């Protein structure tokens, strides 16, 4: 009941957008949510710093007002996603009526992400790496600090107010034992200790178990079904899905750890505008430009080629991490795959009146990829994937859920 009351504080245009989307979205029978992860945290195997990080990660006292923890948006059963229980594609904050602007990405496999920089891809130097959708944090420690002070998230005023809650909390003695008796004397130093503890927890095997059916197949412990095998082939073939051009898979090595299903690069997909996001519904002039801001220091004037680009996420556990895309537009996985295949051949399916890329100002439409397969096709042409092939790819993607037992 409380969550329903909170959502009613959103402006009327946002509610209209939310309800109209829900009425027109019908998940396919195949796309029923996969069972959640059963994550067991082995405290006995954890180092003291890792155990402390776990206490911090699940502590709902650390928001303002109290009630929201890191785990509220990064729910272990949903592969550490969840948006604090909302159904509109972005997270509910700690204060009534406050919502974030982007879908919460998974916290799994973040220990594999390199620092923000660039990489050589198809003979071009392109941005790559970093945490968050726009790569603005280089390390898990940097990332851990951000939500504590974001007014749309945990809403702490400053380090002093956050550290005061920890210093008077149930594990304050444990914190002093790990970081020293004088750790709470300086709030900034204590904040660094908080971030290092959470990062240590996020580097434990629970966050990168490599325990999916795909991993078992790579190790020779299981076999794909015929449909899953077809899906893998379609996933990799350039003139079909071509998904592996960004979501890298290395079948040849047979080492699951070399198949992270992302190359950490950035891509402009030209997504439809999500009117479920309150900010989008109430401010027609607002655009989320990814690498150009609003959360990075760079601006469109400084780096216009980055406007509209967002980081390519890992597809591991993708079947249980919906909604999908940075704006949480798609509730079911099949729609997300179908968008890639038919964005350019059937734009009316996705955009009002078929006018593409309506969530980007016109001057940045040129940044959207319209050349890499399957995007190179035009309206009326046959898509590179038919309905059965889309289903095959979805079946393969379901093999990426951790916790598989042969």
N, C-alpha and C positions, 0 to 999 in steps of 0.2 A: 504494500500500500504506500509506503513512504516513497519508493522510487517513482510510482505513478504520479504522486503529488509533485515531485520534483520536476518531472518533465513538463508539467502543465505551466511552469513558469517561463517556458520558452515562448518567444513571440509567436503570434498567430500564423504568420507566413511560414515559419519553420514547421509548425504542426501540420499545416496543409501539405507541405512538401513531404513530410514523413508519412502521413496517412495515404497520400496518393501513390507514393512509391510502394508501400506495403500492399496496396490493393492490386498493383499491376505486376508484382513479383511472385512467381509461382515456382518454387524449387522442383526440379525433376525428381521422379521416383528414385532414380539412381543416386541422387545427390543428398540423400538423408545424411545428417551429421554422423561422422564416425565416432565410435566410443572414445571418451576422453582418456588421457594418459593416467596411469596409476603410478605416480612418482613417489618413490620411497627415498627419503633423505637419510643416509647412513651417518648419523651423528658420531658414532663410535670411530668411524674412519676419517672424520673431519679433523683438520687442525683447529686449534683454538680460534684463530682469526676467521676461519670459514664458518664455524658454529656461531660466532658472534654476528657474522654477516647474515646468517639465516634468521637470527632473532630480529635484526633490523629490518630485513626484507618483509617479514610478516607482522610487524608491529603497527597496529592501527592507531596508536596514540600519536604518531609522528606527523600527522597532518593538522591543519588548522581550518575548521574545527576538527577534533579527533574523529576517526572513523574510516580513514583511508590509508592503506599500506601500499608498498610497492606491488605486493601480490594481488591487490584489488584490480589492477589493470593487467598484471602478469600472473594469471591464474595457472598453477602447475598443471591442472587437469586439462587445460586448453593450450598446452605447449607454451605456457607463460605468455598468453595474450588474454583478452577478455574485456577491455574497455570499461571496467568497473560495472559490468552488468547491463550496459545500455544496448539498444537494438538499432541505433541510428548510424552506426559506422564510426563514431568518435566517442571518446571517453567522457564519462561524467566526472566532474571534479569534486573536491571535498565540500564545496559550498553549494547550497541549493541553486539550481538553475545555471550552473557553470559547466561548460563543455569545451573540450579540446577541439582542435582544428583538423587533426589527423587520426587515422586508425592506429591503435597501439601495435607496434611490430612485436614479433616474438623475441623473447630474451634468450632463446636457445641458440647455441652455436655462435654466440657473439664473441667468444674467445678466439674464434678463427678470423675475425675481421681485421684487416690491416688498417693502419692510420690513413687518414685522408691524404690523397696525393693524385697521381695520375698513372695510367697504364697505356701500353701500346696495344691497340685493338684495330684489326683490319687496316694496318699501316697508318693509323692516326693516333695521336696522343689524346686520351680522353680522361676525365676525372674518374676517380675510383676510391673506394675505401671510406672509412669513417663510420660513426654510429649515428643513430637517428635516420629518418628518411632523407635528410639533407647532409649527412656526414659531418655535422658541426662539432661532434666530440671525437677525439682521437683514441681515447682509451675507455675501458669500462669504468675506471675511477671518475673520469670527467662526466661520463654519461650518468652515473649514479647520483651526482649532485643536482642535476638539472630539475627533475620533477619536484624535489623538496620545496623549491622556491618559485615555481611557476604558479601564478595565481589561478590558472585554469586547471591545476592539478592539486598538489598537496598544500600549496598556499602559505608556507611559512614566511614570516616577515624577513628574517635574517638568520644567520648562523647561530646567534645567541639564543633565539627562541627555540630553534630545533634542538640544540645541544642541551638546553635546560630540561627538556623532556626526557632526554636519555640519562642525564646525570641524576635525575630523581626517580628513574624507572626501576623495574624489577631486575634488570641485568646490569645495573651501573657498576656493581662490584666486579662482575665478569669483564666489563669494558676496561676498568682500571687494571685488572690483572693482565690483560692482553697488551694494553697500550701504555701502562705506567700510572702511578698514583696521581700524578699532576696533570693528566691528560685533559681534564675539564677546565684547567686554569685559562686556557686560550681557546676560544670558540673556533677559530680558523684551523688550528692544529687538530682539534677534535673532529672537525668536519672532514678533514683529510683522512683521519682514522676511520670515520664512518664509511667514506667512499671506498677506501682500501679493503675494508671488511666485506662490504657488499660485493665488490669486484672479486674478492677471493672466493666467496660463496658461488658466484656466477661462473667461476672457472672449474667448479667441481664436476665430476662425471654426470651428475643429474641433469646438467644443462647441455651436455654434448655426449649422449650415450651411444650414438651410432648403433641403434638396436632395432632398426626397421626391417621389414621384409626385404627391401632392396639390399640392405646391408647383409642380411643372411644369404641372399642369392649371390652377392659378390664373394662371400666367404665359402660358397659351395655347400651351404647348410639348408638351402631351400630352392625351389624352382618357381618361376613365374607361371601364371596361367597363360593360356594362349592369348587372351585379351590383353593381359598386362604386358606380355612380350610385344604384341603389336603396338601397344601404347608407347612403349619405350622406343621402338623403331620410329614411329611417327614423331615422337618428341625430339629425336635427334636429326632426322632427315631434313636437309635445308629446304627442299621443295615441298615439304609438308608442314609440320609444326614449326620446325627450326627453333624450338624452345631452348635447346642446348647452346645456342649462340650466346646467350646471356646466363642461362641457368646451367652451368657447366656440369657435365657428368663424364667420368673417366671409367668406362667399362673395361678398358684394356688392362689397367693396373690391378684390378680386382681388390684394391684397397679402398674400403668405404670412405676413409678420411680424405681421399683425393676427389670425392664427389660431393662437393658442398652445395651444389645446385644454385650457385651464384658465382659470378666473376667479380662482384663488388663494384661494377661499373654503374653509370647513371643513364637513364633512358627517359625520353619524353613520349608517353603513350597517347597523349591527346585525349585523356579521359573525359567523358561527359561530366558536366557539373552536377554535384550531388546536392539536391535541395533539402536533403535530410540534415545537413550540417547547419546548425542555427546561424553561424556567421555568413554562410553563403545565402541563406534564405532571407536574411534581413539587410544585407549590404551588397547590392549589385556591383559595386565598384571594387569589392574585395576579391583578390585572386591569390591563391597559394602558388607561388612560383618556384618552390623547391630550392635549388641551389642559389637562386637570386633572392631568397627571403620568403616570408618575413622574419624567419628565425636565425638566419645567417647574417653576418656582418656585410657580405657583399650585396650590391644593388644591381638592378637591371642595367643601369648606365655603365657600371664597371665591368660586368660580365654578361652581356646579353645572350650569349650562346648557352648559358646555363639555365635560362629561364624556362621553367616547366619540366626540368629534369629531376628525377627522383631515383634514389638508389634501388638497384635490382635486389630484391630480398631473396633469402634462401627459400627453397620450396620444401625443405624438410618439414614434416608435420603439417603440410599445407591443408590437408583434409579436415583438420580440427582448429585451424587458426582464422576462420572467417570472422567478420567480413573481409573482403579482399580489396587490394589497391590502397594507395596512401589516403584516399578519401573515403574508404570503406564503402564503396559504391555497390559492390556485388555481395549479396548474402550467400550465394551458393557457388561452389567451385566450377560447375559446368558453365555458368554464365561468364565467369572470368575467362575460361579457355575459349569459349565461343566468341567473346569480344575480340581477342587477338585475331581469330580466323576471319571474322566478317566485318570488322570495323570499316574497311575500305570498300568491300564489295556490297555491303548492305547498310550504309550509314543511317538510314531511316529507322533501323531497328534500335539504334542506340541514342541518336541525337534528335532533338525536336526539329521537325521539318527537314531532317537530314543535313543540317548545317553543322559540320564537324568542328571539334576542338573548342566547344563553347565554354570551357573552363580556363581558357587562356586568352589574353588580349591578342587581337589580330597580328600585332607586330612580332609576336613570338610563335606564330603558327609554323614558321619555317624551321623551328627547332624540333618539331615532331617528326619522328622517323616514318617516312613514307617510301623508303627504298628497300629496306631489309625484308626479305620474305618472312612472314606472309603479307606484309603491309603494302607490297608494290602493286597490288591489283587495284582495279578501278570499279566503280559502281556498275552492277549488271554482270560483271565477270564471275566465273565460277570461283568460289573460295577454295583455298588449298586444302581445307579440311571439310569433309562432309559430316553429317550428324553422327554417323557410326564411328568415324575416326575421332571426333571430339570425345565421344563416350570412351573410346579406347584409351585416350590420353588421360582422362579422369581416372580410369581404373588403374593405370600405372601410377599416377600421382598418389593414390591411396596406399601404395606400397611404401611410401616414404614416412609413414607414421611410426614413431618409435614404440617400443614395447611389444614387438612381434614375438610370438612364441610358436615355433614350428610344430 
